[in-house]
Amino acid sequence: MTQPHPTLTPRPGILDIAPYVGGESGAPGANRVIKLSANENPNGPCPAAIEAYRAAAAGLALYPDGGAEALRAAIGRAHGLDPARIVCGAGSDEIISLLCQAYAGPGDTVAHSRHGFLMYAISARAAGAEPVAAPEANLTADVDALLAACDDRTRLVFLANPNNPTGTLLPASEVARLAAGLPARALLVLDAAYAEYVSAPGYDAGEKLVDARDNVVMTRTFSKIHGLAALRLGWAYGPAHVIDVLNRVRGPFNVSAPALAAGAAAIADKEYVARCAALNEAWRDWLTKRLAAAGVACTDAHGNFVLAHFGESGPHGAAKADAWLKARGLICRRMEGYGLPGWLRISIGDEAACRAVADAVDAFREGAA
Ligand SMILES: *Cc1c(COP(=O)(O)O)cnc(C)c1O
């Protein structure tokens, strides 16, 4: 631990932040590694996005379009949204951070569900606000608990739907009830990072609720189904008053030109997105069944990962399972940081990756029994 400097100290709250630890990508000793720890798309981006990225090399001396005009237009076309109410960011992480900087500060609270995405609490603290975790029911966000966590100090409520790392989904009616029940000063942020993977009927990533209300903003990412995590690209759709605020606080050139170009190509390729979603669903269901047959239960998964229960300790526990998988080159995500020490989050890779995980878990359960 670095000791704080005696006089050159940051604002209160900053030193309470435990830095975000990303998914591991290496395994000492294993010669072939399959990374299943960061929910990346095993198929990569669509060919048009790679081509657009390469073509952007010719313009690297020039600043990007700070207004992200072409990309916002492409997003608007793909999703049937008004580009004027879209703002782009360097990953949706940046948008989460900008929302906290703009709306929450010392004396304010930011609510999220108990096993919500870690960046909500980190960004709240970075802004000087206090994160408040609402209990979940069955590893699923609980609207009554979230509403009970809110008071007149609450400025933001974050809900990932589907949630990472639990994978669980709230029905649109429950999300609408949350938005309708919030105190007047609280803005609901619907983080729809995994929206493209959802096949549940009646799902609204947030577009409809944003249009119906003035206190809801939706965030999206190019890091998951679009396969562009390395470029850092995300966007938000919200009421004009929120978009105006985000445009004031963001950096003037917060999205790089290669990201703008690749993103516009990626979002236009709806066929590619549909194909990736179908592959994900097929292999997610397959892996869930194989894990269940091995005695490892998963939550109801709606994203591109499963949350698998191994237990907290003993020869079958999550730590032992993680070590076993890692020794075979399969990198999964430990969940202690999320308060889920008995679980591993496993991204849905390609067919070979899913088969490798299922076989390794079978061997682990047999060998360790
Ligand atoms: C992966 C993820 C994001 C995306 O972050 P980027 O900064 O866009 O890469 C946002 N929210 C959740 C819940 C995620 O799992």
The ligand as an SDF file (V2000), in Angstrom:
LIG
                    3D

 15 15  0  0  0  0  0  0  0  0999 V2000
  -18.6540   -4.3140  -19.8680 C   0  0  0  0  0  0  0  0  0  0  0  0
  -19.6100   -3.4050  -19.1790 C   0  0  0  0  0  0  0  0  0  0  0  0
  -19.6790   -2.0670  -19.5290 C   0  0  0  0  0  0  0  0  0  0  0  0
  -18.8810   -1.5730  -20.6950 C   0  0  0  0  0  0  0  0  0  0  0  0
  -17.8640   -0.7960  -20.3720 O   0  0  0  0  0  0  0  0  0  0  0  0
  -17.0500   -0.0640  -21.5370 P   0  0  0  0  0  0  0  0  0  0  0  0
  -16.4230    1.0250  -20.7780 O   0  0  0  0  0  0  0  0  0  0  0  0
  -18.0390    0.4230  -22.5440 O   0  0  0  0  0  0  0  0  0  0  0  0
  -16.1090   -1.0610  -22.0910 O   0  0  0  0  0  0  0  0  0  0  0  0
  -20.5810   -1.2470  -18.8980 C   0  0  0  0  0  0  0  0  0  0  0  0
  -21.4150   -1.7420  -17.9610 N   0  0  0  0  0  0  0  0  0  0  0  0
  -21.4050   -3.0310  -17.6260 C   0  0  0  0  0  0  0  0  0  0  0  0
  -22.3820   -3.5310  -16.6570 C   0  0  0  0  0  0  0  0  0  0  0  0
  -20.4920   -3.8940  -18.2210 C   0  0  0  0  0  0  0  0  0  0  0  0
  -20.4610   -5.1740  -17.8640 O   0  0  0  0  0  0  0  0  0  0  0  0
  1  2  1  0
  2  3  1  0
  2 14  2  0
  3  4  1  0
  3 10  2  0
  4  5  1  0
  5  6  1  0
  6  7  2  0
  6  8  1  0
  6  9  1  0
 10 11  1  0
 11 12  2  0
 12 13  1  0
 12 14  1  0
 14 15  1  0
M  END
$$$$
